[in-house]
Amino acid sequence: MTTSQSQTAATGTDDPHPAGAQPHTPESAGPAGAGSRRSHHDELRRQLGTLTTEAFRSELAEIDQLPTLEIAKIMNAEDSTVPTAVAAQLPVIAEAIDGIAERMARGGRLLYAGAGTAGRMGVLDASECPPTFNTAPGQVTGLIAGGPGALVNSVEGAEDSAEAAADELTALKVTADDTVVGISASGRTPFAVGAVEYARSRGALTVGLACNADSALGAAAEHGIEVVVGPELLTGSTRLKAGTAQKLVLNMLSTVTMIRLGKTYGNLMVDLRASNEKLRARSRRIVELATGAPDEEIEAALTATDGEVKAAILTILGDVPAPAAERLLRTTHGHLRAALRSAAGGHGDGDRADHGARTGNGTGIPTGAAPRPDPGPGTGPGTNAG
């Protein structure tokens, strides 16, 4: 099953139950079943009471009596604390990214697993990787407890099964080259914890993204990212600050990994997949920003490279034909800067990427939009490192 590049295997609840929670007992069960259910709910309630994400804020007990603008201001102030909480976890996040990139460079996959809001965040991030970074089918995948329907409707009880997560990953044939990221606001969701535990048993790199300290998910993973955002504006509604924190961290995991894999050139999305008119226009703009070439040259380069932005840039800055550009990119595993250096070496006249720099900023991406200068014979290296 796939959803926009994402495998979908969720529940609509905001925050998951503790790991090891028992399946819901049908209401038709007899007295013994009712007693067991009551005992389970009492234990669950006790455990939820220990979580920061579930804490009750008495100072907001009459928030519904406030003017709308005042409520909005309070909520905005709450949201502004999330980046600071994420910043506290940056060293762990960076370490995880380096591990992910290392595995993906040798053919591994990035797999997210979560339930409810957390699962939807994973599916969202995975589904945006193909158009942004031209990732291959299945290279970045989001698993959500309960299957595709859980993206839009609650699938009660799906989050409580660690076995379901293991089954999903078994079907995907997880290996040591893969990375599995479990996502759970509480840090206790059986589906997320089960996914990480199974993946670790298969030698995969594991990351646990939670919003409570000392979580079961963080302990189960090789890299525990615990972004403690504090109690929510609405008690237990972890689609709010916790969901925002998850989105910010997932943005980093995928985006910085793709930067490390050479899918950008400076801050340009040179592996963009132009699948609609807006993206085709963006492709042309990216080539223009990277090269400063006139429209006619840009159109010719994109036509020759079948719309591949990275190859088009290489044909212009490296002064090589499309087949050579494609060959260089294969040789350098898609890293444009390395391909530009190779093209320059082949010409024997220094780094040809310099031709694209008009008012270079030291990053390899020109800051102006003036026409490219004619390097002329004997022109030496400029500011663009290629």
N, C-alpha and C positions, 0 to 999 in steps of 0.2 A: 504494500500500500504506500502510495506517495502523495504528498501534498506540496506542490511547488518545490520539488527537489527534496522535500523533507519526508522521511518515513514518519508515519503517524501511527502509533500503536495504541483519556485524561479525565479528568474529573472537573466539574465546574466549580468546586469549592475553592475558596481563596487559600486556605492553609490546610496542609495534610495532617493525617492522624499520625500518632507515634509509630515508629518501626515496630513490627511484630503485632500490630493490631489485628484482631480476629475478624473474619467476615461478619457482616451484619446478619443478625438472626431474624428470620422472618417474623412478622407480627403474629402470624398464626401459630407460632411455637407455643408449647404448653408452659405451665408454671415454671418448670425447671429452666426452660429456655429463657423465659422472661427474667428470672433471677440472674442468669448468667449475663444477659444483655445489660441489666441494670448495673451489675458489678463492673462490666467492661466500660460502660459509660462513666461510672464514677471514677474509675482509674484514669480514663482518658481526660476527664475534666480536671483531675488533679494534676496530670502531667501538663496539660495546656496552661494551667495556672502558673507554671514555673517558667514559661517562655516570655521573653521580652516582647516578642511580636504580638502576644496575646494580652499584655498588661492593660488594665483599665486606668484611664486618666480621669480622675475625679474632677479636675479643674475644667474639663470639657463636658461635664454632665448636662449642662444646659445650653449647649452650643446651638441646639435647634431653636432657641429663643432669640438668637442674635440676628441682626440685619444681614442680608445676603452678602453685602460687601465685606462685612467684618468676618464672616465665615470664610470667604475667599481669601482674605488677607492671612488668616490663621493657617489655612491649608497651604498657601504659597510659602509661608515662613517655614512650615514643616518640611516641605519639599526641598527647600534650600539647604537643609542639613544633610541631604543624601550624598552629594559629592564629597563632603568632608569624611563621611563614613567610608566611602569607596577609597579615598586617598590613603586611609590608614592601612588598606590591604594591597597597595600597589606593589610592594616587593614580592608578595606571594603571587599576585596576578602576573607580573613580569616573568617570574620563574616558570609559571605554568605555560605561558605563551612560548617561551623558548623551547620547552619540552614538546608542545604541540607542533610547532614549526619544524622541529627536527624530525618528528615522525611523519608529518605530511610530506616533507621533502623526499622521503623515501617511499612514498605511495600510500601512506596511512590516511585514515579518515578522522573527521571531527564529528562526534556523535553526542547529541544532547538528550537527556532523559529527565522528564518531570511530569507533574500532574497539575491540573487546573491552570491557574495563572502562570505558574513557573513553567509548565509544559508548553503553554502557548508562546511564551517568550522564546523558548528554545526553537520551536517550529518557525516562528517569525524570523529569527536571526538566520536560521539555516536557509529559509526560502529566499532571502534577499542576497545570498552569496552568488548564485548563478548570474543574475544580471549585472551585479556590481563587479565581480571578480572573475567571471567566466569559469567558475568551478565546474568540474565534471559531475555528471549525475552520480549521486550518492556520496560525493566527497565530503559534503557537510550535510548532516541529517539530523532531524529532530524527532524524537520519540515522545509521544504523549500518551499517558495512561488512559485507556478506554478507546483508543482508535480515532480515526478522522472525525467522527461525530462529536467527540469531546472538544473539538476546537470551537464549536458554537453552542453546544448543549452540555449540561451536566451529565456525567456518567457515574452515578453513585457507586462507591465501593471500589472503583477501578484503581484508585491510588493505594489501596491497602494490600496489593499483591506484589511482593518482591519477585515471586515466581514469574509473573507476567513480564516483568522487565528482563529477567534472565532469558525467557523464551524469545523475546524480541531480538536480543543481542545474539542469541544462538543462531537465529535465522539469518542474521547479518554476518555470521562467521567472523566475529571479532578476533583480532590478532594483536600481537605485541606492537605493531606499527600504528595501531589506532589509539585515539584518545576518547574517553567517555566522560562527559561532564554531567554530573547529577545536579539538579536544580530544585531547591525546596526552601521556602521561606522559613519554615519551622526547623528545617534540618533533620526532620524525623520521618519524612514520607517514605513508607516502605518501597514504593516503586522506584524512587530516586536512589535510596540507599541500596536496594537490591541490585540496581543497574551497576552501581559503582563496585559493589562487592563481587559481582559476577565478572565484570570487566577486569578487575584486579587479579582475579584467579586465572584469567587468560593471558596475563602479562601486559595488558594494555595500560597506558598512562591514565590515571584517574584524577578528576578534579571534582571537588564538592563545593557548590555555591549555596550558602545558607545565609540567613539573616539573624541567627542567634549564635552566641558564643558557645564553645564546648559542645557542638552538635554531634549527633551520631553520624551525620553525613560527612562533616569535616574530618572526623576521626577515621572514617572508612576510606577516605580518599588519600592519595599521595600528596595532593595539594589541596588543603582546606582553605577556601576563601570564605570568611565569615564576616559579612558586612552588617554590622549591628546598627540598624537605623532607629531602634527604639520603638516604643508603642505607637500604634497607628492613631490617626485622628478619629477613625471609627474603630472601636475595639475589635481586633482580629481581622480587619479587612486588609489582608496583605497584598491586595492588588495595588495598594497605594504606595507608600514609601518603599516597602520591600520589593514590589514589582518594578518600581523605578530603578532601584539599586541593581536588580537583576538585569534589566535592560542595559544599563550603563556598563556593567561588567561584561556582558555578552558582546556588546559593541567592541570592547577592547579585545576580548579573546579572538574574535574572528578577524577584525580589521588589522590589528597589529600582526597577527599571524600571517595574513595575506601580504602585508608590507614586507615581512621577513622572507616570504616566498618569492618576492620580486614581482608581485602583481600590481605594483604601483611604480611610478617614476616621479620622485619627489612626492608631491601630494596630488598627483594626477592619476585617475583610474584608467591606466593604459590597457588593462585586461577587460575593459567594459564590453559587454555583449550587447550590441545594438539591435534590439529586437522590436523597436517601435520608432516612430518618427522623432519623438523627443530624444531618445537615446542616440539616434543617428545624428541629430543636430549636435548633441553633446560630444559625440565622437569627433566630429569635425572641429569643434571648439578645442578639445583636448589636443588634437594634433597641432592646431594653430598655436596654442599656448606653449607647447613643447618645442616647436620649431620656428615659429614666426614666418612660415612659408606663406606665399600667396594662395588664394582659394584654388586656382587652377592646379597648382602643384599638389595641394592637399587632396583634391578630388582624384587626381591621377594616381596618387599613392594609395588611397583607400580602395580605388577600383582594382589596382594591380594586386593588392593584398587581400582581396575579397572582404573588405571592411574591417580587417584586423588592425586595431589602433596601434598596438605595439609595433607590429611589423611595418606599418605605414610610417611611423616616426623613424624607425631604423633606416628605411629606404632613403628618407630625406636627410637626416643628420649623419648617417653613415655613408651616404652616397653609394648605395649598393642596390642592385635590382631585387625585386620581390623574392625570387627563389633563394638568393643568397641571404636575404634578411631572415627568411623562415628557417634556413639551415643554421644560421648563427644563433637564433633564438632556441632552437632545439639543442644545440651544443652547449649553450649556457643555461639550460633548464629554465628558459623563460625570463632570465634576468636581463632587462634592457641595458642597464649600465655596462654589464660585462660584455654584452653583444656589441655595444658601441665601441668599447675598447678593442675588441677583436677586429671590428671593421677598420678602426683606425690603424691598428697594427698591420693589417693587410695592405693598407694604402701606403704605409711607411711614412706618413707625414704628420704624426702626432695624433692626438685625440680628436677625431672628426666631430665628436659631439660638441666641440667648442663652436662649431658653425652655428649652432642654435642659440647661443647666448648673445643677447643684445645688451641687457643691463644685468648681468649675472648677479645672483644673490648668494652664491656659494653653495647652493643646494643642488645644483644641476638643473634647475628649472628657471627659465628666464622670468624676470619680473615685469618686463615691458612688453609692448606689442608692436614695436617698430619693425620694419623689414629686416631680414637677416643681412648682415654685411657680407660682401664678397670677400672670402678670406684671402684670395690672391695667392700667388706663389710664395712659398716660404713662410706662410703664416704660422706662428707658434701656438702653443696651448693657451686657452683663455681661462675663464672662470668655471666652466662647466666640466665636472669630473667625469661625465658620461656614465 
